[in-house]
Amino acid sequence: MAMPRRSRRPRTTLLILVLASVTIITLDARGGFHRISSGAKSLSADAFAPVKSGVNDIIEPIGSFLAGSVHYGAVRQQNQKLQQEINQLKQERASQADAEQAMQQLSALLNLPFLPNLQSVPAEVTNYGTSDFAASISISVGRDDGVQLNMPVVGAGGLVGQVVQASHHTATVRLVTDGQSAVGVRYGPAPGSLAVLTGEGSGKPLSADLVPSNTPVTAGEQFVTSGLQGAIYPAGIPVATVVSAKTGSSASQESVELRPAADLAHLRYVSVVLWGPSQ
């Protein structure tokens, strides 16, 4: 009976493993294995270098963006804080400017050179009512304070307008720039020539009627209330100063533009003159 042939495969495998072990031990003893592993590591590093570089190219901008975002947020908060401080300073400055302006107007109303012998009632301006053609203000005094219809109202620089409505404690004043306003005035050398100043609307210049053609009228010349018998306003109150004057080729009168003597755009306080045509 024939004996089964033993396989040589296990022996061959065992021999290969032994030789490999001896080779590894020998290389390790001589440093060769380290060189092989280092070479393998170097090869691996070279293989992954482009990947690492690509990852860094992606990660670094993200990190910079995140850091920049945090920094931007801090800068934005700082800018907002600075803007708040600037706005507060502007408000304080505006309040201070308003207070100074109010003091100047009140001081001027205490000694108006064009009202030496006339009584007046000071009032605070509480509201502006203006449109393209109309111009008026509301004031804090009324009939209980002696205010009556048609009484003149003046400011620091001159005539403001006249009372057109009055209740017990308030009144409405039509400004000289109102489209329905008409003020009799004098201008030029004494005794002066007569004219009428009319309003054209809020913020617009006044115009002069009845100034004959070729009458010498110069820029800066002042027109004052005429004070004729029965006139609405007493004599001598500054109304406006000339801005420009010209004569058309076929005009019968001068075209004159004037600026109100009182600063109507910044009225805080005014005075109602206790005066009527009979006085």
MOSULBEL-V612218 format. One record per backbone hydrogen bond with DSSP energy under -0.5 kcal/mol. CO is the residue of the C=O (numbers start at 1). NH is the residue of the N-H. E is the energy in kcal/mol with one decimal. If there is no record, write none. Layout:
co:CO nh:NH e:E
co:CO nh:NH e:E
//
This chain:
co:8 nh:12 e:-2.4
co:9 nh:13 e:-2.5
co:10 nh:14 e:-2.6
co:11 nh:15 e:-2.7
co:12 nh:16 e:-2.2
co:13 nh:17 e:-2.1
co:14 nh:18 e:-2.4
co:15 nh:19 e:-2.5
co:16 nh:20 e:-2.5
co:17 nh:21 e:-2.4
co:18 nh:22 e:-2.6
co:19 nh:23 e:-2.7
co:20 nh:24 e:-2.5
co:21 nh:25 e:-2.6
co:22 nh:26 e:-2.6
co:23 nh:27 e:-2.8
co:24 nh:28 e:-2.7
co:25 nh:29 e:-2.3
co:26 nh:30 e:-1.7
co:27 nh:31 e:-0.8
co:27 nh:32 e:-2.3
co:27 nh:33 e:-0.9
co:28 nh:31 e:-0.6
co:31 nh:35 e:-1.4
co:32 nh:36 e:-2.5
co:33 nh:37 e:-3.2
co:34 nh:38 e:-2.9
co:35 nh:39 e:-2.7
co:36 nh:40 e:-2.5
co:37 nh:41 e:-2.9
co:38 nh:42 e:-3.2
co:39 nh:43 e:-2.8
co:40 nh:44 e:-2.6
co:41 nh:45 e:-3.1
co:42 nh:46 e:-2.8
co:43 nh:47 e:-2.1
co:44 nh:48 e:-2.2
co:45 nh:49 e:-1.3
co:46 nh:50 e:-0.5
co:48 nh:52 e:-2.9
co:49 nh:53 e:-2.9
co:50 nh:54 e:-2.4
co:51 nh:55 e:-2.5
co:52 nh:56 e:-2.8
co:53 nh:57 e:-2.5
co:54 nh:58 e:-1.3
co:55 nh:59 e:-3.2
co:56 nh:60 e:-2.8
co:57 nh:61 e:-0.7
co:58 nh:62 e:-1.3
co:59 nh:63 e:-2.8
co:60 nh:64 e:-2.8
co:61 nh:65 e:-2.9
co:62 nh:66 e:-2.8
co:63 nh:67 e:-2.7
co:64 nh:68 e:-3.0
co:65 nh:69 e:-2.6
co:66 nh:70 e:-2.1
co:67 nh:71 e:-2.4
co:68 nh:72 e:-3.2
co:69 nh:73 e:-2.4
co:70 nh:74 e:-1.8
co:71 nh:75 e:-2.5
co:72 nh:76 e:-2.9
co:73 nh:77 e:-2.3
co:74 nh:78 e:-2.3
co:75 nh:79 e:-2.7
co:76 nh:80 e:-2.5
co:77 nh:81 e:-2.2
co:78 nh:82 e:-2.5
co:79 nh:83 e:-2.7
co:80 nh:84 e:-2.2
co:81 nh:85 e:-2.1
co:82 nh:86 e:-2.5
co:83 nh:87 e:-2.7
co:84 nh:88 e:-2.3
co:85 nh:89 e:-2.4
co:86 nh:90 e:-2.5
co:87 nh:91 e:-2.4
co:88 nh:92 e:-2.5
co:89 nh:93 e:-2.7
co:90 nh:94 e:-3.0
co:91 nh:95 e:-2.9
co:92 nh:96 e:-2.5
co:93 nh:97 e:-2.7
co:94 nh:98 e:-2.8
co:95 nh:99 e:-2.4
co:96 nh:100 e:-2.5
co:97 nh:101 e:-2.5
co:98 nh:102 e:-2.7
co:99 nh:103 e:-2.4
co:100 nh:104 e:-2.4
co:101 nh:105 e:-2.4
co:102 nh:106 e:-2.6
co:103 nh:107 e:-2.7
co:104 nh:108 e:-2.2
co:105 nh:109 e:-2.0
co:106 nh:110 e:-1.0
co:107 nh:111 e:-0.5
co:108 nh:111 e:-1.0
co:109 nh:112 e:-0.5
co:111 nh:113 e:-0.7
co:112 nh:115 e:-1.7
co:115 nh:118 e:-0.5
co:119 nh:274 e:-2.2
co:120 nh:122 e:-0.5
co:121 nh:272 e:-2.8
co:123 nh:270 e:-2.5
co:124 nh:126 e:-0.6
co:124 nh:140 e:-1.4
co:127 nh:138 e:-2.5
co:129 nh:136 e:-1.3
co:131 nh:202 e:-0.8
co:133 nh:179 e:-2.5
co:134 nh:131 e:-2.4
co:134 nh:202 e:-0.6
co:135 nh:175 e:-2.1
co:136 nh:129 e:-3.0
co:137 nh:173 e:-2.9
co:138 nh:126 e:-2.6
co:138 nh:127 e:-1.2
co:139 nh:171 e:-1.4
co:142 nh:145 e:-1.8
co:142 nh:147 e:-2.0
co:143 nh:146 e:-2.0
co:148 nh:151 e:-1.4
co:151 nh:163 e:-2.4
co:152 nh:273 e:-2.8
co:153 nh:160 e:-2.9
co:153 nh:161 e:-1.9
co:154 nh:271 e:-2.4
co:158 nh:155 e:-3.1
co:159 nh:262 e:-0.6
co:160 nh:176 e:-2.1
co:161 nh:153 e:-2.7
co:162 nh:174 e:-2.7
co:163 nh:150 e:-3.0
co:165 nh:172 e:-2.4
co:167 nh:143 e:-3.5
co:168 nh:144 e:-2.0
co:170 nh:167 e:-3.0
co:171 nh:139 e:-2.5
co:172 nh:164 e:-2.8
co:172 nh:165 e:-1.4
co:173 nh:137 e:-2.0
co:173 nh:175 e:-0.6
co:174 nh:162 e:-1.7
co:175 nh:178 e:-1.7
co:177 nh:201 e:-2.8
co:178 nh:181 e:-1.7
co:178 nh:199 e:-0.6
co:181 nh:199 e:-1.6
co:183 nh:197 e:-2.8
co:184 nh:226 e:-1.9
co:185 nh:195 e:-1.9
co:186 nh:224 e:-1.9
co:187 nh:193 e:-3.0
co:189 nh:192 e:-2.0
co:193 nh:187 e:-1.7
co:195 nh:185 e:-2.8
co:196 nh:209 e:-3.1
co:197 nh:183 e:-2.5
co:198 nh:207 e:-2.1
co:201 nh:204 e:-2.0
co:206 nh:258 e:-2.4
co:207 nh:198 e:-2.6
co:209 nh:196 e:-1.8
co:210 nh:212 e:-0.8
co:211 nh:254 e:-2.9
co:212 nh:215 e:-1.5
co:215 nh:217 e:-0.9
co:218 nh:221 e:-1.8
co:221 nh:242 e:-2.6
co:223 nh:239 e:-2.8
co:223 nh:240 e:-1.5
co:224 nh:186 e:-2.6
co:225 nh:236 e:-2.3
co:228 nh:231 e:-2.7
co:234 nh:237 e:-0.7
co:236 nh:238 e:-0.5
co:237 nh:225 e:-2.1
co:238 nh:159 e:-3.1
co:239 nh:261 e:-2.4
co:240 nh:223 e:-3.0
co:241 nh:259 e:-2.8
co:242 nh:220 e:-2.7
co:244 nh:257 e:-2.5
co:246 nh:255 e:-3.3
co:248 nh:251 e:-0.7
co:252 nh:213 e:-1.5
co:254 nh:256 e:-0.8
co:255 nh:246 e:-1.7
co:256 nh:208 e:-1.3
co:257 nh:243 e:-3.3
co:257 nh:244 e:-1.5
co:258 nh:206 e:-2.8
co:259 nh:241 e:-2.3
co:262 nh:264 e:-1.6
co:263 nh:266 e:-1.1
co:264 nh:267 e:-0.7
co:268 nh:125 e:-2.5
co:270 nh:123 e:-2.9
co:271 nh:154 e:-2.7
co:271 nh:273 e:-0.6
co:272 nh:121 e:-2.4
co:272 nh:274 e:-0.6
co:273 nh:275 e:-2.2
co:276 nh:279 e:-2.1
co:277 nh:230 e:-0.6
//
